[in-house]
Amino acid sequence: MATKEVSVIENDQKVILHLYVSGMSLKSMEAIQNIRSFCDRYLQDSFRLEIIDLYKHPEKASEHQIVFSPSLVKSLPLPRKILIGTFSDVQKILKGLGIPSEQK
């Protein structure tokens, strides 16, 4: 039996995410892959993801108060949240972004 993924968006509001990475390091590539998979599975068409390479745009780190890389920032819906790591633990991402997970 297929399980239905959680719908987190109310009133057609998109989740706006910014993923800050440092070049094409293994951790950066893993974070990009994990967040894309997460968004496709849990947010479906209700998200916008921007990937920012801090090597190409170092000014973005101070401008957006980014200290660690990879960092994921959820700017909308409020409250703003910042997560750090390679994002391999789906439950931590769900909790960190304030997305309810299905209880079995």
C-alpha positions as CSV (number, residue, x, y, z in Angstrom):
1,M,0.0,0.0,0.0
2,A,1.4,3.4,-1.0
3,T,1.7,6.0,1.6
4,K,0.6,9.5,0.9
5,E,3.2,12.2,1.4
6,V,2.5,15.1,3.8
7,S,1.1,18.3,2.2
8,V,2.5,21.2,4.1
9,I,1.3,24.1,2.1
10,E,-1.9,25.9,2.9
11,N,-3.6,28.5,0.7
12,D,-1.2,27.7,-2.2
13,Q,1.8,29.3,-0.3
14,K,5.1,28.0,-1.6
15,V,8.0,27.1,0.7
16,I,11.0,29.3,-0.3
17,L,14.3,27.6,0.4
18,H,17.9,28.8,-0.2
19,L,20.7,26.2,0.0
20,Y,24.1,27.7,0.5
21,V,27.0,25.5,-0.5
22,S,30.8,25.9,-1.0
23,G,31.8,24.9,-4.5
24,M,31.3,21.3,-5.7
25,S,32.7,19.5,-2.6
26,L,31.3,16.1,-1.7
27,K,29.3,17.6,1.2
28,S,27.9,20.3,-1.1
29,M,26.9,17.7,-3.8
30,E,25.3,15.4,-1.1
31,A,23.4,18.3,0.4
32,I,22.1,19.4,-3.1
33,Q,21.0,15.8,-3.9
34,N,19.3,15.3,-0.5
35,I,17.4,18.6,-0.5
36,R,16.2,18.1,-4.1
37,S,15.0,14.6,-3.2
38,F,13.3,15.9,-0.1
39,C,11.6,18.7,-1.9
40,D,10.3,16.4,-4.7
41,R,9.0,14.0,-2.1
42,Y,7.5,16.2,0.6
43,L,6.9,19.6,-1.0
44,Q,6.2,18.5,-4.6
45,D,5.2,21.6,-6.6
46,S,4.9,23.8,-3.5
47,F,8.4,25.0,-3.2
48,R,11.1,27.2,-4.7
49,L,14.7,26.2,-4.2
50,E,17.6,28.5,-4.9
51,I,21.2,27.0,-4.7
52,I,23.8,29.6,-3.9
53,D,27.5,28.8,-4.3
54,L,29.4,30.8,-1.7
55,Y,32.7,30.5,-3.7
56,K,31.0,32.4,-6.5
57,H,29.0,34.8,-4.3
58,P,31.0,35.2,-1.0
59,E,29.1,38.4,-0.2
60,K,25.9,36.3,0.3
61,A,27.3,34.7,3.4
62,S,27.5,37.9,5.4
63,E,24.4,39.4,3.7
64,H,22.3,36.4,4.8
65,Q,24.1,35.6,8.0
66,I,25.5,32.2,6.8
67,V,28.3,30.9,9.0
68,F,28.4,27.2,8.0
69,S,28.1,25.4,4.6
70,P,26.0,23.6,3.5
71,S,23.2,25.6,5.1
72,L,19.5,25.5,4.2
73,V,17.4,28.6,4.9
74,K,13.6,28.6,4.8
75,S,12.6,32.2,4.4
76,L,8.8,31.5,3.8
77,P,6.5,30.7,5.3
78,L,7.6,32.4,8.5
79,P,9.3,31.8,10.9
80,R,12.7,31.8,9.1
81,K,14.7,28.6,9.8
82,I,18.3,27.7,9.2
83,L,19.5,24.1,9.0
84,I,23.1,22.9,8.7
85,G,24.5,19.7,7.3
86,T,24.1,17.4,4.4
87,F,20.4,16.8,5.1
88,S,20.5,13.0,5.0
89,D,18.1,12.6,8.0
90,V,14.6,13.3,6.6
91,Q,13.0,13.4,10.1
92,K,15.4,16.2,11.2
93,I,14.6,18.2,8.1
94,L,10.8,17.8,8.6
95,K,11.2,18.8,12.3
96,G,13.6,21.7,11.5
97,L,11.4,23.1,8.8
98,G,8.2,22.7,11.0
99,I,6.6,20.2,8.6
100,P,4.5,17.6,10.4
101,S,5.5,14.0,9.6
102,E,3.0,11.2,9.2
103,Q,2.6,9.0,12.3
104,K,2.4,5.3,11.7
